[in-house]
Amino acid sequence: MFKKSLLILLFFVVFKNAYSSENLILEGNFFPEGIAISRNGDIYVGSLKHNKIVKFKKKNSNHQDFIEANTNGLMSVIGILSDDRNKILWACSSSPGVSNYPKGDNVVSLKAFDLNNGSLLNSYQFPNGGFCNDITIDSNDNIYATDSFNPRILRLNKSSSRLEVWYENEAFKGEGFNLNGITFIDGKIYTVKMNSGELFRINVGINGKPEKFAKIDLQRSLNAPDGVKAIDKNNLLVVENRSEGTWKGALTKINLKDNSLNILKDNLDTPTTVAIKGNSAWVLQAQFDHLFGDKKDISPDPFEIVKVQVKPSFLTSFKKLLNFLK
């Protein structure tokens, strides 16, 4: 009886301090593209339209500017990544032609900001141009970025402080946007090709060099895949940006054991990227039909960041534990 009472007390303490079940909201013409969650629970969101990054502090539905617009040579913010070990917020700065940033020294680049105060730590130019799209980090703190306009994955050389081509493949070529989301898990890099709906895997060798490239044969082609995140070594989350002929997309789980797909949340309004914290994921709805599609002359609705459960909740696990103790 004492054990059960203690567990009930623990449940209420954890539940009280958990994230709110409510979704997060961004007003105005923000058009979010990238999202990241730090270890302490702060949520960062980048704007495609306003070349800035905002921050939702943990358990707070209000946001504040973290990286102000028109600063640090920042163009449209695409993928972002929270590097908690090194206290860095990484951001892809690229130009899809929709952001009114000041002209001048702006170049396609990977930028490093202080995770605590937002100060610019460094900016790494993409060699020979391109389009910095998404970012991941491996177990040795190496940073990788996809290039949507060139068939390559870049990696930051720590000793020279330059981005270098880590892996290049003809399979990454295509019309429009090619490589998009990228993630690292269990010694492997996974990346998606947006215009063909393909998922690729590249093993990272002991020396850090790419090995054993493979295209993964899924149950079906992905629908304009965008952001990718690893749930665990056997499961990935992928944002399907939109289905054919519509601006509606989905958050889908890929089981890497049997390559099956399971839609966790559908009917999302042009979802782009996703971030995971604990048992839940937050997926952006970008409403790009108001930016690139047939609704360009219509103001978008408030942008909603949707919370989706991707693992058994604490409540579910708690109930199972109570049943076990009966």
Residue pairs with C-beta under 8 A, 6 or more apart in sequence:
3 325
4 322
4 325
7 318
7 321
7 322
7 325
11 314
11 315
11 318
14 314
15 314
15 315
17 59
18 314
19 41
19 58
19 59
19 277
19 278
19 280
19 307
20 59
20 61
21 307
22 61
22 307
23 304
23 305
23 306
23 307
24 43
24 56
24 61
24 63
24 282
24 304
24 305
24 307
25 61
25 302
25 303
25 304
25 305
26 32
26 45
26 54
26 63
26 302
26 303
26 305
27 302
27 303
29 49
29 50
29 299
29 300
30 45
30 47
30 49
30 50
30 54
30 303
31 47
31 48
31 49
31 50
31 98
31 286
31 287
31 288
31 290
31 291
31 300
31 303
32 45
32 46
32 47
32 48
32 272
32 284
32 285
32 286
32 303
32 305
33 46
33 47
33 48
33 76
33 77
33 78
33 79
33 272
33 273
33 284
33 286
34 45
34 46
34 77
34 78
34 79
34 80
34 91
34 92
34 134
34 227
34 272
34 273
34 284
35 43
35 44
35 45
35 46
35 80
35 227
35 273
35 274
35 275
35 282
35 283
35 284
35 305
36 43
36 44
36 80
36 81
36 82
36 89
36 275
37 43
37 44
37 82
37 275
37 276
37 277
37 282
38 44
38 82
38 84
38 115
39 82
39 84
40 58
41 58
41 59
41 277
42 55
42 56
42 57
42 58
43 55
43 56
43 58
43 275
43 282
43 305
44 53
44 54
44 55
44 56
44 66
44 80
44 82
44 89
45 53
45 54
45 55
45 56
45 63
45 80
45 284
45 305
46 52
46 53
46 77
46 78
46 79
46 80
46 91
47 53
47 54
47 69
47 76
47 77
47 99
48 76
48 77
48 78
48 96
48 98
48 99
48 286
48 291
49 76
49 98
49 99
49 291
50 69
50 99
51 69
51 70
51 74
51 75
51 76
51 77
51 93
51 99
51 100
51 101
52 65
52 66
52 67
52 68
52 69
52 71
52 74
52 77
53 65
53 66
53 67
53 77
53 80
53 89
53 91
53 113
53 118
54 63
54 64
54 65
54 66
55 63
55 64
55 65
55 66
56 62
56 63
57 64
66 89
66 113
66 118
67 74
67 77
67 91
67 113
67 118
69 101
70 101
70 102
72 111
72 113
72 120
72 123
73 93
73 104
73 105
73 106
73 107
73 109
73 111
73 123
74 91
74 93
74 101
74 106
74 111
75 93
75 94
75 95
75 99
75 101
75 106
75 108
76 93
76 94
76 95
76 96
76 98
76 99
76 101
77 91
77 92
77 93
78 91
78 92
78 93
78 94
78 131
78 132
78 133
78 134
79 91
79 92
79 132
79 133
79 134
79 135
79 145
79 146
79 181
79 227
79 273
80 89
80 90
80 91
80 92
80 135
81 89
81 90
81 91
81 135
81 136
81 137
81 143
82 89
82 90
82 115
83 89
83 90
83 115
83 137
83 141
83 143
84 115
85 141
86 141
87 114
87 115
87 116
88 112
88 113
88 114
88 115
88 121
89 112
89 113
89 114
89 115
89 118
90 110
90 111
90 112
90 113
90 135
90 137
90 143
91 110
91 111
91 113
91 135
92 110
92 111
92 132
92 133
92 134
92 135
92 145
93 106
93 108
93 109
93 110
93 111
93 123
93 132
94 108
94 131
94 132
94 133
95 106
95 108
96 131
98 291
98 292
107 125
107 126
107 129
108 125
108 126
108 129
108 130
108 131
108 132
109 123
109 124
109 125
109 126
109 132
110 123
110 124
110 126
110 132
110 135
110 143
110 145
110 154
110 156
110 163
111 120
111 122
111 123
111 124
112 120
112 121
112 122
112 123
112 124
113 119
113 120
113 121
114 120
114 121
122 161
124 156
124 161
124 162
124 163
125 163
126 132
126 145
126 147
126 154
126 163
127 154
127 162
127 163
127 164
127 165
128 150
129 149
129 150
130 147
130 148
130 149
130 150
130 152
131 147
131 148
131 149
131 177
132 145
132 146
132 147
133 145
133 146
133 147
133 148
133 177
133 179
133 180
133 181
134 145
134 146
134 180
134 181
134 182
134 227
134 228
134 273
135 143
135 144
135 145
135 182
136 143
136 144
136 182
136 183
136 184
136 189
137 143
137 144
137 184
138 144
138 184
138 189
138 204
139 184
139 187
140 208
142 155
142 156
142 158
142 208
143 155
143 156
144 153
144 154
144 155
144 156
144 166
144 182
144 184
144 189
145 153
145 154
145 155
145 156
145 163
145 182
146 153
146 154
146 179
146 180
146 181
146 182
146 191
147 153
147 154
147 179
148 177
148 178
148 179
148 180
148 194
149 178
151 168
151 169
151 170
151 171
151 172
151 173
151 178
151 179
152 165
152 166
152 167
152 168
152 169
152 172
152 179
153 165
153 166
153 167
153 168
153 179
153 182
153 189
153 191
153 202
154 163
154 164
154 165
154 166
155 163
155 164
155 166
156 162
156 163
156 164
157 163
157 164
166 210
167 189
167 202
167 210
167 213
169 200
169 213
171 193
171 198
171 200
171 213
171 215
172 178
172 179
172 193
172 200
174 193
174 195
174 196
175 195
176 194
176 195
177 194
177 195
178 193
178 194
178 195
179 191
179 192
179 193
179 194
180 191
180 192
180 193
180 194
180 225
180 226
180 227
180 228
181 191
181 192
181 225
181 226
181 227
181 228
181 229
181 238
181 239
181 273
182 189
182 190
182 191
182 192
182 228
183 189
183 190
183 191
183 228
183 229
183 230
183 236
184 190
184 204
184 230
185 230
185 232
185 233
185 236
186 233
187 203
187 204
188 201
188 202
188 203
188 204
189 201
189 202
189 203
189 204
189 210
190 199
190 200
190 201
190 228
190 230
190 236
191 199
191 200
191 202
191 228
192 198
192 199
192 200
192 222
192 225
192 226
192 228
192 238
193 200
193 225
194 224
194 225
194 226
194 241
195 224
196 221
197 220
197 221
197 222
197 223
197 224
197 225
198 215
198 216
198 221
198 222
199 215
199 216
199 218
199 222
199 225
199 236
199 238
199 254
200 213
200 214
200 215
200 216
201 212
201 213
201 214
201 216
202 210
202 211
202 212
202 213
202 214
203 210
203 211
203 212
204 210
204 211
205 211
216 256
216 259
217 259
218 254
218 259
218 261
219 259
219 260
219 261
220 261
222 238
222 240
222 252
222 261
223 240
223 241
223 242
223 243
223 244
223 249
223 250
224 240
224 241
224 242
224 243
224 249
225 238
225 239
225 240
225 241
226 238
226 239
226 240
226 241
226 249
226 271
226 272
226 273
227 237
227 238
227 239
227 271
227 272
227 273
227 274
227 283
228 236
228 237
228 238
228 239
229 236
229 237
229 274
229 275
229 276
229 281
230 236
230 237
231 237
231 253
231 276
231 310
231 311
233 256
234 255
234 256
234 257
235 253
235 254
235 255
235 256
236 253
236 254
236 256
237 251
237 252
237 253
237 254
237 264
237 274
237 276
237 281
237 310
238 251
238 252
238 253
238 254
239 249
239 250
239 251
239 252
239 271
239 272
239 273
239 274
239 283
240 249
240 250
240 251
240 252
240 271
241 249
241 270
241 271
241 272
242 248
242 249
242 270
243 249
243 250
247 269
247 270
247 287
247 288
247 289
247 293
248 266
248 267
248 268
248 269
248 270
249 266
249 268
249 269
249 270
249 271
250 263
250 264
250 265
250 266
250 267
250 268
250 271
251 263
251 264
251 265
251 266
251 268
251 271
251 274
251 281
251 283
251 306
251 308
252 261
252 262
252 263
252 264
253 261
253 262
253 263
253 264
253 310
254 260
254 261
255 261
255 262
264 281
264 308
264 309
264 310
265 283
265 306
265 308
268 283
268 285
268 306
269 285
269 286
269 287
269 289
270 285
270 286
270 287
270 288
270 289
271 283
271 284
271 285
271 286
272 284
272 286
272 288
273 283
273 284
274 281
274 282
274 283
274 284
275 281
275 282
276 310
278 311
279 309
279 310
279 311
279 312
279 313
279 314
280 307
280 308
280 309
280 310
280 311
281 307
281 308
281 309
281 310
282 305
282 306
282 307
282 308
283 305
283 306
283 308
284 303
284 305
285 303
285 304
285 305
285 306
286 303
287 300
287 301
287 303
289 295
290 296
290 298
290 299
290 300
291 300
